[in-house]
Amino acid sequence: MKNKFHNIVARACSGALFVTIILCSILAGAYICAAMMIAILIWSMLEFYNIIIKERVRASKIIGVSTGVVLFVASFFYAQNFVSERIFLYIVPLIILIFVSQLYSTDKNSFRTIAYTITGIAYIALPITVFTGMMFHSANGEYNPQIMLGFFILLWTNDTFAYLTGIKFGSRRLFERISQKKSWEGFWGGFVSTIAMAVIIANLFQIIPFYHWMAIAAIIVVFGVYGDLVESLLKRNLKIKDSGNFLPGHGGILDRFDAVLIAAPMVFIYLKLFVI
């Protein structure tokens, strides 16, 4: 019981610190926010490339992470109208280099190396990059943190209340083959709480109409769960508990950002189709 209490305290403290860092970075301005997101991108990709070693595959870490960073930086300046879309052409040689580099490798699993390297870019770097579109969503390319703040507040609300409701009332498994912890009761507890929080956010952040915040909340709840399950599937296949030990009680950065990796692209698509 004592160890369980210590784990809960450690989880709460590390989670609160992580949330505070993200919120302060977003509020500090575009470049601080971008630096924070790049740090998360790099750390998450390195965690991913490190854990797949259990599959006896060594990804091209330097090329993969470099491609992810270039993708984010290119999008960051493009979103501010500082550069044209031609900046994305610089990513093409890096992608080609992932393939060509394996010609000089003695690794017998060359195409698995290529596949996992590109998966790291698609699974982690691309979803994190879409935040540049949330940061600069106006035609004049000015930084506005409201949508990004709203996204994270809704995401954390869903995570927190789904977890608490699941512990208290959870009995029917949501996706038993992948996760023994997630329940339908937790899902609906997170859904109701996130919609309620969206009502508050809609009054605080009036940059977009009320009904768009409701839609974003629903997208976060549904696809946040899928993001969590996808990472659970990855860890189950690799037979590991956590992606790392960076955050006590939470695991690695990838464990903390798993819901983001599926929810963020879907929210961004919604914004591009119906809002921005």
C-alpha positions, 0 to 999 in steps of 0.5 A: 500500500505504501509503495502504491501511494508513493507511485501515485505521488510520483506520478502526480508530481512528475505529471504536474511538472511536465504540464507546467513546462508545456504550458509555460513554453506555449505561453512564452512565445513562438520560439520557446514553444518551438524549442520545447516541441523540437526537444519532445520530438527528438526525445520521443524519436530516440526512445522509439529507435532505442526500444525497437532494438529488441526487434534486433533492428538498429534504425538510422537514428541520426538521419531519422531524427534529422529528418524529423527536425528539418520537417518541423523547422521547415513547417515552423517558418512556412506557417509564418509566411517566412519561406515558400513551400519549396523549403520542404524540398530539402526533406526529400534528399534526407528521405532518399539518404535513408535508403541509400545509406543501407547500401553501405551497411552490412546489416542483414535487416537493411529494409527493416532498418529503413522501415523502422526509420521511416516509421519513426518519422511518420509516427512521431515527427509528422504528428508533432509537426502539425502543431506549427499549424495550430501555432500560426493559424491566421492568414498573417502568420502571427503566433496565437497560442489559444488553439494549442493551449485548448488542445492540451487542456482538453487532452489532459482532461480526458487522460485524467478523468478517464484514468480516475473513472476507470480506476473507480468504476471500470469493469468492461474492457474497451480493447482487451486484446491490447490493453487490460486497463482501459474500460468503457466506463473510463472512456465515457468518464473522460468524454463527459469531462472533456466536453464539460471542459470544452464549454469552459474553454470556448468561453475563455478562448473565443478565437473559434466558435463554441461548436468547433471546440465541442468537435475538437473535444470529441476528436481528442477523446476518440483519437486520443484513445486510439493513440494510447492503444497504438502505443500499447500495441507497440509495447506489447509487440516488443514485450516492454512495459514503458518506452523509457523512465524519463517521467516517474510514474508515467514512463518515457516521453513517448508514453506521455505523448502517445495520445497526441500522436494520433489526436493532433493530426486529426484535430489539425485536419478538422481545423484545416477543413472547417476552421482555418 
